[in-house]
Structure formats: C-alpha cells, structure tokens
Amino acid sequence: MSSLSQLFVEAGTLMIAGMIFVFAFLGLLVLFINLVLAKLAVAFPDPVVPTKTSQRNNKANRADTVSPNVVAAIGAAVNQYRQKHVKKK
C-alpha cells in the first residue's frame, strides 16, 4: 500500500510540473508573438483606404430601406398565420 500512495504522489507531482511547464511555455509564446507582431506592425502598417461618401440621400436608392409593399405583404402573412393558428385556452 505504501508503494501505491508513493506512485500517486509521484504522478501528481509530474502532472503539476507538466501543467506548469505548458502554462509557462504558452505564456512565453504569447508574449513572443505579441512582441514580434508589434515590431512588424510598425514596419508594415495596414494601408488606409479612403472611403467615398455619397452626397445623395435618395431613399429609393438606399439598400437599408424596406418597400411599403413588402411591409404590407409581411403584415398580411402574419395576420393570416395568426388566424390559422389560434391558441386555444
């Protein structure tokens, strides 16, 4: 029984040592990558792309507006669905 508990202690020690080693290695790897990327970002900055601004505010040409016909169709579909699927109490 003594040798079994000694094996468990040794296994636990090896496990903790391995976890510490992996944690330290990954931490150093993250630090190294951040340092290298910081130096590369100074040497090779991202290009700035100028944005084109449109002076027109025409609602017919805007992609984020919804046609009133589409809103009416959705409303009619919702009403039809609610009439067919009435929740009975």
Secondary structure, 3 states (H helix, E strand, C coil): CHHHHHHHHHHHHHHHHHHHHHHHHHHHHHHHHHHHHHHHHHHCCCCCCCCCCCCCCCCCCCCCCCCHHHHHHHHHHHHHHHHHCCCCC
